[in-house]
Amino acid sequence: MELLKLATEWAKDEVFSTRFFILFSILFLIASIGFWQLGKTDLARAYIIPTFVAGILLITIGFGLYFTNKSRINQFEKAFNSDAPAFLQSEIERSESTLKEYTVVFKVIPSLIIIAALLILFINTPIWRAISITTIAMLIVILLVDGTAHSRIKAYHKELKLIDETRSA
């Protein structure tokens, strides 16, 4: 039962975490509307579409992860009740796979931030400046939320391994 509680708490924490994607997406969409309504300069007007696109991307990520993790909570109980050892192994494998994906994420996103920063330096048009700055802001949001999710899944994986070791012993 400890395993089910651990898995369920992890999934609930993930559901809570994905709400931050949704919150930031709303902020980006509000910013887009603000630039559309109040923007007087070329640079301010250039932010309308990039902030809108960033808001849509973040809301898509947020709702996708929210519904995935929300449904996972119910699946955990069914999988645990049908075959607890198989559930443990599948969660260990899934968490290992997710940890490997985060390794890629933490290399790719900083690289994209560097590219966007270089665009700011070398291309001095309002639209490219707005795209670059908005991209950097969106990627920082992703890094912040994924950084906490990475820590959470790392701890979850460690706990799963401990449960596996105690069951094997």
C-alpha positions as CSV (number, residue, x, y, z in Angstrom):
1,M,0.0,0.0,0.0
2,E,3.0,2.3,0.6
3,L,3.8,2.0,-3.1
4,L,0.3,3.1,-4.2
5,K,0.4,6.0,-1.8
6,L,3.8,7.1,-3.1
7,A,2.8,6.9,-6.7
8,T,-0.5,8.7,-6.1
9,E,1.2,11.5,-4.2
10,W,3.8,11.9,-7.0
11,A,1.0,12.1,-9.6
12,K,-1.0,14.6,-7.5
13,D,2.2,16.7,-7.2
14,E,2.6,16.6,-10.9
15,V,-1.0,17.7,-11.4
16,F,-0.4,20.7,-9.1
17,S,2.9,21.5,-10.9
18,T,1.3,21.6,-14.4
19,R,-1.0,24.3,-13.2
20,F,2.0,26.6,-13.3
21,F,2.2,26.1,-17.0
22,I,-1.4,27.1,-17.3
23,L,-0.9,30.1,-15.0
24,F,2.1,31.4,-17.0
25,S,0.2,30.7,-20.2
26,I,-2.6,33.0,-19.0
27,L,0.0,35.7,-18.2
28,F,1.5,35.4,-21.7
29,L,-2.0,35.7,-23.2
30,I,-2.8,38.7,-21.0
31,A,0.5,40.3,-22.1
32,S,-0.4,39.7,-25.7
33,I,-3.7,41.4,-25.3
34,G,-2.0,44.2,-23.4
35,F,0.5,44.8,-26.2
36,W,-2.3,44.6,-28.7
37,Q,-4.4,47.2,-26.9
38,L,-1.7,49.5,-25.4
39,G,1.3,49.0,-27.7
40,K,2.3,52.3,-29.3
41,T,5.9,51.6,-30.5
42,D,7.0,49.1,-33.2
43,L,8.7,47.0,-30.6
44,A,5.6,46.8,-28.3
45,R,3.4,45.9,-31.3
46,A,5.9,43.2,-32.3
47,Y,5.3,41.4,-29.0
48,I,1.6,40.7,-29.8
49,I,2.1,37.5,-31.9
50,P,5.1,36.0,-30.0
51,T,3.5,36.3,-26.6
52,F,0.2,34.9,-28.0
53,V,2.1,31.9,-29.5
54,A,4.0,31.3,-26.2
55,G,0.8,31.5,-24.3
56,I,-0.9,28.9,-26.6
57,L,2.2,26.6,-26.4
58,L,2.3,26.8,-22.6
59,I,-1.4,26.2,-22.2
60,T,-1.2,23.2,-24.5
61,I,1.7,21.8,-22.5
62,G,-0.1,22.5,-19.2
63,F,-3.4,20.9,-20.1
64,G,-1.7,18.0,-21.8
65,L,0.3,17.2,-18.7
66,Y,-2.6,18.0,-16.4
67,F,-5.0,15.5,-18.0
68,T,-2.3,12.9,-18.5
69,N,-1.3,12.9,-14.8
70,K,-4.9,13.2,-13.6
71,S,-5.9,10.0,-15.5
72,R,-2.7,8.4,-14.2
73,I,-3.9,8.6,-10.7
74,N,-6.9,6.3,-11.4
75,Q,-4.7,4.0,-13.5
76,F,-2.2,3.6,-10.6
77,E,-4.9,2.1,-8.3
78,K,-6.1,-0.4,-11.0
79,A,-2.5,-1.4,-11.9
80,F,-1.5,-1.8,-8.3
81,N,-4.5,-3.8,-7.4
82,S,-4.2,-6.2,-10.3
83,D,-0.4,-6.8,-10.0
84,A,1.7,-4.8,-7.5
85,P,5.1,-6.2,-8.4
86,A,4.5,-5.5,-12.1
87,F,3.2,-2.0,-11.2
88,L,6.4,-1.4,-9.3
89,Q,8.6,-2.5,-12.2
90,S,6.7,-0.5,-14.7
91,E,7.0,2.6,-12.5
92,I,10.7,2.1,-12.1
93,E,11.1,1.8,-15.9
94,R,8.9,4.8,-16.6
95,S,10.7,7.0,-14.1
96,E,14.1,5.9,-15.5
97,S,12.9,6.7,-19.0
98,T,11.6,10.1,-17.8
99,L,14.9,10.9,-16.1
100,K,16.8,10.3,-19.3
101,E,14.4,12.6,-21.2
102,Y,15.1,15.3,-18.7
103,T,18.8,15.0,-19.4
104,V,18.0,16.0,-23.0
105,V,15.7,18.8,-22.0
106,F,18.3,20.3,-19.7
107,K,20.8,20.4,-22.6
108,V,18.4,21.5,-25.4
109,I,16.6,24.3,-23.6
110,P,19.7,26.2,-22.5
111,S,21.0,25.9,-26.1
112,L,17.8,27.4,-27.4
113,I,18.1,30.2,-24.9
114,I,21.6,30.9,-26.1
115,I,20.5,31.0,-29.7
116,A,17.6,33.4,-28.9
117,A,20.1,35.6,-27.0
118,L,22.4,35.7,-30.0
119,L,19.5,36.6,-32.2
120,I,18.9,39.6,-30.0
121,L,22.5,40.7,-30.5
122,F,22.8,40.1,-34.2
123,I,19.3,40.8,-35.6
124,N,18.1,44.3,-34.6
125,T,14.5,44.3,-36.0
126,P,11.6,44.6,-33.6
127,I,9.9,41.4,-34.5
128,W,13.0,39.2,-34.1
129,R,13.8,41.0,-30.8
130,A,10.3,40.3,-29.6
131,I,10.4,36.7,-30.7
132,S,13.8,36.1,-29.0
133,I,12.9,37.7,-25.7
134,T,9.5,35.9,-25.6
135,T,11.2,32.6,-26.4
136,I,13.7,33.2,-23.6
137,A,10.9,34.0,-21.2
138,M,8.9,30.9,-22.2
139,L,11.9,28.6,-22.0
140,I,12.8,29.9,-18.6
141,V,9.2,29.1,-17.4
142,I,9.6,25.6,-18.8
143,L,13.0,25.2,-17.1
144,L,11.5,26.4,-13.8
145,V,8.6,24.0,-13.9
146,D,10.6,21.1,-15.3
147,G,13.4,21.7,-12.8
148,T,11.0,21.0,-9.9
149,A,9.4,18.1,-11.8
150,H,12.9,16.6,-12.4
151,S,13.7,16.8,-8.7
152,R,10.3,15.2,-7.9
153,I,10.7,12.3,-10.3
154,K,14.3,11.7,-9.1
155,A,13.1,11.4,-5.5
156,Y,10.2,9.3,-6.7
157,H,12.5,7.0,-8.6
158,K,14.8,6.7,-5.5
159,E,11.9,5.7,-3.3
160,L,10.7,3.1,-5.9
161,K,14.2,1.6,-5.9
162,L,14.1,1.4,-2.1
163,I,10.7,-0.3,-2.2
164,D,12.0,-2.7,-4.8
165,E,15.1,-3.5,-2.7
166,T,13.1,-4.2,0.4
167,R,10.7,-6.4,-1.5
168,S,13.6,-8.3,-3.0
169,A,15.3,-8.8,0.3
